[in-house]
Amino acid sequence: MSDGDLRGALSLSQGDDPPGRFWAFDEFLTDEDTSTTDLTSGFTSMGFIRAALRRSAWFWCTTAVVGMLAGFAALKHFPPSYQASTTILLSNNLPGPPGEAVQDDAAIAQSRAVAGSALRALGLPQSPESFTGDYTAAVVTNRVFVITVKATSYNAAVREAKALASAFIRFQTQQLESQERLVDNALQQQIATARQHVNSINSRIKAVSAQPPTATQRAKLSILADDRKEAKIALIQTETANLGSEAATKIQTATLVKGTQILDPAVPLPLHTKRYLALYVGGGFLAGLMLGLFIVILRALVSDRLRRRDDVARALGAPVMLSVGKVRSARWRPSRRGRAAAPGAAIPRIVAYLRRAVPPSSQNPASLVIVPVDDVQLPARCVVALAESYTQQGLRVVVADLCHDAPAARLLGAAEPGVHTATSADGARLLVMVPDPEDVFPVGPLGRPRRSEATEPLAAACASADLVLTLATLDPSIGGQHLAGWARGAVVFVTAGRSSAPRIHAVGEMIRLSGMELISAVLVGADKSDESLGVSASPGPRVSVSHSLGS
C-alpha cells in the first residue's frame, strides 16, 4: 500500500453504527437539565440491591453454608438433652382445698432439700441448686404431678427420675412422721400435766393429814379428796382422748404415706432427632444467610466505589459511550500472544468502539491514548487487539506502553525499554515502544520540536507510522502533562466497583489539564440492572462519534 493510499485510509468517512451500546451526543446536558440527573444520582432501588446480591452471591452462599455447618457442629457438641419422666400419685386424704396440696407437693419436689437427697442417693457431686434446673415438676390433676428430668443419656435420665421420685416420697414420709411425733408429744404433754395435777393434790392431802385432827383439818381433807377425785377423772378422760387421737393420727399418717406412691415408673421420653436436626441445621443456615445478605447490602450501601454509568460519567466529566459486562481473564499461554491470548465477546466490541474513537488527524500519525483508571490488563489486551486489527489492513502502527511493567508490550513479547519490532499472532508486524523506567515524563512524538525532545528511534518510527496507540496510567502526584505529546484524544477505562469518585475525577482532570480531548469512557463490568444513560451532568467539550480509520 502506497503512502497516498495509507493517508487516504486515514481520511474521515461516516460509518455504520458499531455493534453493542455505542451512543453519540452532540453535547453534554446543560445546567437546566442537571436537576433530573441529580435526582437519580446514587438512588438505591431494588435493582441496585438485586445487582449487589447477584455480584456477591458467592459470599452470602458461603455464609449460609458456614451457618449450616456451624449449626450441625453445635448439634454434635451440644446435643439435645435426653429426658425421662415419672408420675407421682398423691393420697386423696390430703387436708385443705382440692388442688392446693398438689401445688405444694410439686413445689416441694423442686426444692433443694429433695434435690440434695436425690443427689446423695445417686452419689453425684453436683450441687442441689444446679440440679434443680435439670428437672421440672408439672401438675397434671389435683392428685397427680409429673417429674421430667434432662440428662446426657437415657440411663442417666431414668436413674435421676427414679431417685427424685424416691427422694420426694421419702421426704414426704419424713414430714408426715415428724408431724405425727409432734402430735404424740403434745398429747403426752397433756397427760403429763393431768398426772402432775393429781400428784399435786395427793401431796397436799398428805400434808394436811399430818396435822392434828380438827374440824378445819377434816374439812380441808374432804375438799382435797373431792379435788383428787375430779383430777383423776380428768386424767382418765385425757388419757382416753389422747389414745384415740394418737390412733387416728397414726392411721392418717399411714394412709397418707401409703396413698402417695409412684404411679408410673421412670421411662425415657422419645427424642425427636429430625426436629432438632432441622432446628439446629436449618436455623444455622438461615442465620448465616441473613448475615451474609445483611453484610452484602450494607457494604453496597456504604461503598464509595462507582458502578452506575451516570455516576462514572459525572465523576469523570465525560460520557460513558460503551459499557460491557464482566470480562473474565484468559489463561496465559506462552505460545499465544496478543489478541489470540485474549478471547471473548467483549474485546471485539471494545476494539470496534476504539476504532471509531480515534480522533481525526490531518497530519500523520493519528493517535489515541488509552488511560486505565484501575485494571490495566484488559485495556492492554484491547490496545494490542486494536493494533492488530489495523495492521491487518496494512497500516503501520506504533504501540507505546507507558504503564508500569508494560502489560501491552509483554503481550507482544517486547517488554524491554526501547523501540522494538513485534510480530502479532496473525503474522503482522508493528512497532512497540517502552520508555525507560526512570523516565517519569516520557516525551511523545507529537511534542515540539519532535526530534529534539523524543529519542531518534521513536521519532523515526513515528515519522512513518499511520497510528500511534498509547497505554498510560496517571498518578495524581505526577500529573499527566506529558500525555499531550502522545495523542490528541484519550479514552478512559473504568472497572465498575473498583474506583472511587475522587479517583475517577482526578484522572479526568489530569487529562483535561494536559490539553488533550477527553473523548469518553468505557465501563467494564457494568450491571445488567443499570438503566442510567451514562452522560455527565457537568458542562464539557462537545462530543461526537469519530469516524474509523480505514474502510
Summary of the structure (lengths in Angstrom):
residues: 551
radius of gyration: 51.2
end to end distance: 13.7
largest distance: 179.2
contacts: 1725
relative contact order: 0.14
helix: 51%
strand: 15%
